[in-house]
Amino acid sequence: MYTRLKRAVLMLCGVAAAVIAQETVGDKFTVPLTDPNRPVQLQVSLHGARLTVKGGAIKNVVVESSYKPEEDEDREDSGKRHGLRRIPNLSSGLSIEEENNEVTVSSGRMNDASNLHVTVNVPSLTSAKLSLINGDDIIVEGITGELEVSCTNGGITMKNVGGSVVANAINGHLSATMTTVSPGKPMSFSSLNGDIDVTFPPDIKANVSLKADMQGEIFTDFDVKIESQPAKVEGNERDRKGRYRVTVDRTMRGTVNGGGPEYTFKSFQGDIYIRKKK
């Protein structure tokens, strides 16, 4: 049985293309697509590092990494290490796989992954699922598709993206500028410890769910019709000491331009800004 599948697995175990510039080394790999005329499905999962995804008029995927090793003097020079010099591992440790236009980029754990910057250049029609754990920021620019972005210890910046977005920044800001939106697709923007700032085309139609806890506030230049509805009770119970407690949900709900799919905005310790694209 003949199956037309192309599979490319690139294990970056060494420095295939080292570029020395101010003690910085880097890898660059071009990943051919099974069908360059179809949209790309990109999945990136990194531990540490800084991630940038850029869309453009290209027919393949290009993965670049730059890495600057830590200086020896930054490490404690005592005990068994006294008088010895560390030999840095200059490999990015990335694994890249392509199958049927699905491209996966992943990395293992590194002692100093905060010095690693990974850039993925993709065709402009690309859906992406991006995850960064214990790293820096995620930057996404110039792509259209279904975008799912998660960052635990950094911010998320999305510039000139289209389609639909589900984004969650645990300990950082979240900003997005959307050129187009997918009709009928719900979206979600959330941050635990940072502001949320999202710009939409002025003609979006959406039902909005808005919640800013703690000292956060919500600002917009859209004409949001806030719904008048009974308060939603989140908790209704009696504790072990016999005290009865009711907790009321602070979420506000409304519509923009007559309503549409659900757009959720939630920040625990930050403000929420929802803007019209000028």
N, C-alpha and C positions, 0 to 999 in steps of 0.2 A: 504494500500500500504506500503510495507516494504522497507525502505531505509537504506542502510548500511552507516551511517554517525557517526562519533565519534566527539563529541564536548567537549572540556575541557575549562572551563572558570575559571581562578584563579584570584580572587580579593585579592590583598595583603593589606588588611586593617589593619593588625596587624603584629607584628613581629613573624612569624611562627617559624623561627629558628634563634634565636639571638645568635651571637657569639661575646663575649666581648673580644676585644684585643686592648689595648691602646685606649680605649673609642670608638672603632669602632664597629658598629653592622651590621648584615647582614642577608639577606634572601637567601634561596636556594630552588629552585623548579625544579623538574623533570617533563617534559611535555611528555606524551606518544604520539606517532604518529599513525595516522590511518593506514598507511602502511609503516613500517620501511624500506622496500626494495625499496621504491620510493624516488626520490629527494625531498628536502624540499623547500618550498617557505616561506621565512622569511621577515616580515615587522616590523621594529622598528621605532617608532616615540617618541622622548623624548624632553622635555623642560628642558634645563640645563643638568647637569650631564656629565659624561665621558662614552663613549661606546666602548666596545671591543667585537668583534665577532671572535670566533676561530672554525676552522673546525678540525674534527678528526674522528677516526674509532669508532663512536658511533651510536646507533640505536634510539636515542631519542634527545630531546632538553633540555638542562639544563640552567636555568636562575639564575644567582647569582647577588646579589647587596651588596655593602658595603657602609656604610654611617657613616661619622664622624660629629656629631653635632658641631655647633659653640660654642666657649667658651662664658660663660656669660660676661666676662670682655670685650669682643669685642663689646658688645651692649651698647648703651648709657643708663646710670643709672640715670635718672632724671624724673621729672614729675610724672605721675601716676605709673611708674614702680619703683620708688625709694624704696629701701628696699625689693624688691620682687625678687624672683628667677624664671627664665624662666623654664617651663617644656617642654623639647624638644619632638617633635613628631618623634619617631624613626622608623616610617613606611616608606618604600620605595615608597608607593603609586602606585606601578606598577599594570597594568592589563595585563594578559596573556590569549590568546585564541588560541585554535587549532581546525581546522576543515579540514578534507581531506588533511592532510599534509601541510596546510597553517597555519603558526604560526605568531600571531600578538602580539607585546609587545609595550605598550604605557604607558605614564605617564602624569599626570596633572602638573600644575605649583606648584613649591615649593619655599619658601622664600630663602632657602639656598641650592638649587639643585646642586650648583657647588661642593658640598662635596659628591655627590652621584656618585658611579662608578658602572655601569651595565655591566656584562659580560654574553654573550650568547654563549654557546658551542653547536655546531650543527654538523651533518654529513658533511663530506667533499663535497658531492654533494648537494650544497645548493645555490639557487638563492636568492638574498637579495635586499631589498629596505630599505635603512637606512637614517633617517633624524634626525638631532640634531640641535635644535634651542637654541641660547643663552647659549651654554654649552662649554665644553672643546673639546678634540680631539676625533676622531673616528679612531679606529684601527681595521683592518680586516686582518685575517691571515688564510691561508690554506684551502680556499674554492674555488670551481669551479662552475660557473653558470653565469647567467645574473645579474650583480651587478650594482646597482644604489645608489650612496652615495652623500648626501648633508649635509654640515656643515656650519653654518653661522658665528660662532665666534671662531672657532678652526681649527686645521689642520686635514688632512686626511692622514693616513699611511696604505698602503695595501701591505702585504708581502706574496709572494708565492701564488698568486691567479691565477685563470684561467678562460677562457670564454670570456666575454665581459664586459666592464666597461664604465659607464657614471658617472663622478665624478665632483663635484663642491664645492670648498672651498672658501667662501666669504672673510674671514679675516684670512687666514692661509695658510700654505704650503700644497702641494699635492704631495705625493710620492707613487709610485706603482711599484712593481716587479711582472711581469707576467710570469708564467711558461709555459702556453699555451694560445692560442687565438682561438676563435671560427671563422672558415672560413666564410667569407661573412658578418660578423656582424660589423656594424660601432661602433666607440667608440669616447668618448669625454672627455677631461680633461681641466678644467678651474679653474682659481683662480683670484680673484680681487686684493688681496694685499699679494701675496706670490709666491714663486717659484714653478714650476712644474717639477718634476723629475720622469721619467717613464722609466723602463727597460723592453724590449721585447725580445722574442726569436729572434735569428739572421735571421731566415728564414721567417719572416712576409712579407706579400704582402699587400701593402696599398697605397691608395691615401692620402696624408697628407695635412692638412690645418693648417698653422702656423701663429700666430699673437701674438707679444709681444709689447704692447703699452708703452708709457712713456719712461723710460730708460732701459727697458728690452731687453735682447738679447737671441738668440737661439743657442744651441750647440748640436751636435750629432756625433756619430761615425758610423752611417748608411750612405750608399751612396745614398743620396737623389737627385733625378733628378728634379731640380726646373724648372717648366714650364715657358716659356716665353709667356706672354699674355698681352693684353691691360689692362691698369689700370682700376679698377672698381670704379666708382663714387658712393660714399655713399650719398652725399648731393649736390643738384644743385638747388639753389633758390636765390631769391632776398629778402632782409629783408625790414622792414618798412621804413628805411632811404634811400632805393634805392641802397644799396650796394649788389653786386652780389658775391656769394660765392660758390666755388666748393670744396668738401672734397673727397679726394681719399683714398680708403680702403688700408690699409697697409698689408693685408693678403697675405702670400706667399703660393703657392700651388705646390705640386710636387708628385713624386711617389717613392716608396721603393720596390725593387725587382720586378719591372714591373707593380706595381699598384694592387689595390684591393679595399676593402671597405674603406669608408671615416674615417680617424682618425683625429679628430680636437683637436688642442692645442691652448689655448688662455689664456694669462695672461695680466692683465692691469698694474700692478706694480710689476713685478718680471721676473726672467729669466726662460727659458724653456730648460730642458735637456732631450734628448731622447737617450737612451743607448741600446747597444747590451748586452744581457745576456751572460756572459762568461762561 
